[in-house]
């Protein structure tokens, strides 16, 4: 499926000179980021399932062949320790950890898009109260916001990666 890639930095920015356009884009942004979060949740659930299945297979093999794993006695504690030491378990645990991280980042992006909605609401309120009007030359809020953002985010970049679903691979 050819999904449009997410560009968090661009998507979260607000053009204060085009609030009507920003409002028109807001529902689609929320849908796209919510869908991405749901997809990362599904990937997290699948990674958890693969981890559980892998652990069960290793545990069964250890119980059948404890000497293969250099266990003198197959106690519960020894079996659990042997499972954790297996490279295939470690690989599955890493994949689960990575999926959990991606899901947390996706959830944070959804919360940021929701916060963007609140910012838009407040900017519209300020506009309706003639906050931006006055006897002086209007401030360039877009420039000021960009300068403030650059000072805060210097040498820092947030990237949301979308993983393409690979059929038949773990």
C-alpha positions as CSV (number, residue, x, y, z in Angstrom):
1,X,0.0,0.0,0.0
2,X,1.5,3.3,-1.0
3,X,1.0,5.5,2.1
4,X,2.2,9.0,2.2
5,X,5.3,9.3,4.5
6,X,4.8,11.2,7.7
7,X,6.9,14.3,8.1
8,X,6.5,15.2,11.8
9,X,8.4,18.5,11.7
10,X,6.5,19.8,8.8
11,X,3.1,18.5,9.9
12,X,3.2,19.9,13.4
13,X,4.1,23.4,12.2
14,X,1.4,26.0,12.1
15,X,1.3,28.8,9.5
16,X,-0.3,31.6,11.6
17,X,-1.1,33.5,8.4
18,X,-3.3,30.7,7.0
19,X,-5.3,29.5,10.0
20,X,-8.2,28.5,7.8
21,X,-6.0,26.2,5.7
22,X,-4.4,24.8,8.9
23,X,-7.9,24.0,10.3
24,X,-8.8,22.2,7.0
25,X,-5.6,20.0,7.3
26,X,-6.0,19.2,11.0
27,X,-8.5,16.3,10.8
28,X,-6.5,14.6,8.1
29,X,-3.3,15.0,10.2
30,X,-5.0,13.5,13.2
31,X,-6.3,10.6,11.1
32,X,-2.9,9.8,9.5
33,X,-1.0,9.9,12.8
34,X,-3.7,7.9,14.6
35,X,-3.6,5.3,11.9
36,X,0.2,5.2,12.2
37,X,-0.1,4.7,16.0
38,X,-2.7,1.9,15.4
39,X,-0.3,0.2,12.9
40,X,2.6,0.4,15.4
41,X,0.3,-1.1,18.1
42,X,-0.4,-4.0,15.8
43,X,3.3,-4.4,15.1
44,X,3.9,-4.3,18.9
45,X,1.3,-7.0,19.5
46,X,2.7,-9.2,16.7
47,X,6.2,-8.8,18.1
48,X,5.0,-9.8,21.6
49,X,3.3,-12.9,20.1
50,X,6.5,-13.9,18.3
51,X,8.4,-13.4,21.5
52,X,6.0,-15.6,23.5
53,X,6.0,-18.3,20.8
54,X,9.8,-18.3,20.6
55,X,10.1,-18.5,24.3
56,X,7.7,-21.4,24.5
57,X,9.6,-23.3,21.7
58,X,12.9,-22.7,23.5
59,X,11.5,-23.8,26.8
60,X,10.0,-27.0,25.3
61,X,13.4,-27.8,23.7
62,X,15.2,-27.2,27.0
63,X,12.8,-29.5,28.9
64,X,13.3,-32.2,26.3
65,X,17.1,-31.8,26.0
66,X,18.5,-30.1,29.1
67,X,22.0,-31.5,28.5
68,X,22.0,-29.6,25.1
69,X,21.8,-26.4,27.1
70,X,24.4,-27.6,29.7
71,X,21.8,-27.9,32.5
72,X,22.6,-30.5,35.1
73,X,19.1,-30.2,36.5
74,X,16.2,-28.7,34.7
75,X,14.7,-26.5,37.5
76,X,12.4,-23.6,36.7
77,X,15.0,-21.0,37.5
78,X,17.6,-22.7,35.4
79,X,15.2,-23.1,32.5
80,X,14.2,-19.4,32.6
81,X,17.9,-18.4,32.7
82,X,18.7,-20.6,29.8
83,X,15.9,-19.2,27.7
84,X,17.1,-15.6,28.2
85,X,20.7,-16.6,27.1
86,X,19.5,-18.0,23.8
87,X,20.4,-15.8,20.8
88,X,17.0,-16.4,19.1
89,X,15.2,-15.3,22.3
90,X,17.5,-12.2,22.5
91,X,16.7,-11.3,18.9
92,X,12.9,-11.6,19.5
93,X,13.2,-9.6,22.7
94,X,15.1,-6.8,20.8
95,X,12.4,-6.8,18.1
96,X,9.7,-6.5,20.8
97,X,11.6,-3.6,22.5
98,X,12.0,-1.8,19.2
99,X,8.3,-2.2,18.4
100,X,7.4,-0.9,21.8
101,X,9.6,2.2,21.3
102,X,8.1,2.9,17.9
103,X,4.6,2.6,19.4
104,X,5.5,5.1,22.2
105,X,6.9,7.6,19.6
106,X,3.8,7.2,17.5
107,X,1.6,7.8,20.5
108,X,3.6,11.0,21.4
109,X,3.1,12.2,17.8
110,X,-0.7,11.7,18.1
111,X,-0.7,13.7,21.4
112,X,1.4,16.5,19.6
113,X,-1.1,16.7,16.7
114,X,-3.9,16.9,19.3
115,X,-1.9,19.7,21.0
116,X,-1.6,21.4,17.6
117,X,-5.5,21.5,17.5
118,X,-5.5,23.3,20.9
119,X,-2.9,25.8,19.6
120,X,-5.0,26.5,16.5
121,X,-8.1,27.1,18.7
122,X,-6.1,29.6,20.8
123,X,-4.7,31.4,17.7
124,X,-8.2,31.8,16.3
125,X,-9.4,33.2,19.7
126,X,-6.5,35.7,19.7
127,X,-7.3,36.7,16.1
128,X,-11.0,37.2,17.0
129,X,-10.0,39.4,19.9
130,X,-8.0,41.6,17.5
131,X,-4.8,40.5,19.2
132,X,-2.9,40.8,16.0
133,X,-4.2,44.2,15.2
134,X,-2.8,47.4,16.5
135,X,-1.3,50.8,15.7
136,X,2.2,49.3,15.2
137,X,3.5,47.1,12.4
138,X,2.3,43.6,13.1
139,X,4.8,41.2,14.5
140,X,6.0,38.4,12.2
141,X,4.7,35.6,14.5
142,X,5.9,33.0,12.0
143,X,9.4,34.3,12.1
144,X,9.4,34.7,15.9
145,X,8.1,31.2,16.3
146,X,10.7,29.8,13.9
147,X,13.5,31.6,15.7
148,X,12.3,30.3,19.1
149,X,11.9,26.8,17.8
150,X,15.4,26.9,16.3
151,X,16.9,28.1,19.5
152,X,15.2,25.3,21.4
153,X,15.8,22.5,18.9
154,X,19.3,23.3,17.9
155,X,21.1,20.1,16.9
156,X,18.0,18.1,17.7
157,X,15.8,16.4,15.2
158,X,12.7,14.2,15.6
159,X,12.0,11.7,12.9
160,X,9.2,9.3,12.8
161,X,10.0,6.4,10.7
162,X,7.3,4.3,9.1
163,X,8.3,0.7,8.6
164,X,7.1,-0.9,5.5
165,X,5.4,-4.2,6.2
166,X,7.5,-7.0,4.8
167,X,5.3,-10.0,4.1
168,X,6.5,-13.3,5.4
169,X,9.4,-11.9,7.4
170,X,9.7,-11.4,11.1
